[in-house]
Amino acid sequence: MKPDPLKALLKSWAERTQAGDADLDALGARIRDALPPVSASGPAPDEPGAVFHPVRRRLAAAAAAAILLGAGALLLHGPREAGFPMAAVNGAEDHARLTAEQLAARRILLEETEALFADHLRWVQLDAAGMHLELSEATVRPEDSKAGLVVRTVMLTRKENQTDWETVWSSDILTRAEEYVEVAGNTGCSGGMELWVHPLPDGRYAVDLQFQCPRQKVAMPGETRILSAGRPERILTRSAGGQEFRIYQSVEPLANGRG
Amino acid sequence: MDVAEATDSELVIAIQRDGAGCVVEELMRRHLPRVRGMMYQMALNHADADDLTQEVFIRAWRGMAKFRGGASFSTWLHRIAMNCAMSFLGRRARRAAAPLEAVPEPAAPCGDRPDVRAAAAELDGRIRAALEQLTPKLRAAIVLTVLQDYSLPEAARIEGCALATLYWRVHEARRLMKRSLAEDLP
């Protein structure tokens, strides 16, 4: 077998850094103390609060500002202009294509929102219901700032005997490369979405998406697609009950943003 | 039942049936070192690795009644572990986390000579820094396939992603690691 120097290097590091027997014994005792008592019926059911949960800390002021901003954006642009067509159109991939106007609007929105929240912004999501954002308690260090981009994800549907597509759900995520985006399942049909974009040396993007739409019983496991900027790609096709569903995705750099 | 000879699945069934404490002990004895190692490789910090390992076993214990044996117990447990690690890294990214270099981890002894220990500590620091530069998903890919010796299909099952996706992540993670550790590789 071909030698793998990287594996050998990492394996030796793993051996040097593994916990010793005494440390493992102490950890095992600590875990046993923390486990719920054993009963005759086996493990106790889940009890909220016994395990420390991630606390999604969002500043109240930010939430209020987000509502104002979201309302403002919708008033200024409206759902159609914001890129969420409700009427049926023929070219399915066109739903996932961002126009120059939309790109310019999103670049300004990202810059203004970042300025407003003094570099605490992690991502902004736009969909037909409004605007959502997540903030970090930490500021983004200038040296950590990556290129801004927008990722559009669109779920379309049509009956099997129809040609026109209708938008079930559409979302634009404005964020920075390498930011791990977790959107809670609170928008339209979305039952939650995870997104992560990694720029490749050749100028394309690896876009990792996990998506669920319980209402339409469509779920997409985590998959990475290699996308070229401005070229929408079909990433999922499903048929159920005489209805066809497709998910398209596109990514565009927000070139004049910070970074 | 001879606990020491039983398979993981047999032990899980015993726990589901009557919650035998000695069975829990045996399962923990078998899996604690590997889970703890994996959590350190993801968190790159011993204190966080201990907390994460505890969280993994508590979650596994609470979810034991739902385990139906579709996957091996080990794969199921490591999937819980990776979920815990990813959530933790997400939380850490949202906090004002100090750079890892500012919180040096004690190097494990690997020789009596101070110069050998110092060189190993420096190398360990470079490896940790290289791993820290990887995004959580890329780090998970390299931890599972290179450090934990999972096959690509097994690692994809643990990560809950497509095989092609996992293959790509490993490829990209290795490329970035090789670039970061170029001076330490032949």
Interface residues (C-beta under 8 A of the other chain):
Chain A: P5 L6 K7 L9 L10 K11 W13 A14 R16 T17 Q18 A19 L24 L27 G28 R30 I31 R32 A34 L35 P36 V38 S39 A40 S41 G42 P43 A44 P45 D46 E47 A50 V51 F52 P54 V55 R57 R122 S136 E137 A138 T139 E178 Y180 E182 W196 H198 A206 D208 Q210 P221 G222 E223 T224 I226
Chain B: I15 Q16 R17 D18 G19 A20 G21 V24 E25 M28 R29 L32 P33 R36 G37 Y40 Q41 H46 A49 D50 T53 Q54 E55 F57 I58 R59 W61 R62 G63 M64 A65 S87 F88 G90 R91 A93 R94 R95 A96 A97 E105 A107 A108 C110 A120 L123 D124 I127 T135 P136 K137 L138 I142 V146 L147 E159 G160 C161 A162 A164 T165 W168 R169 E172 R174 M177 K178 L181 D184 L185 P186
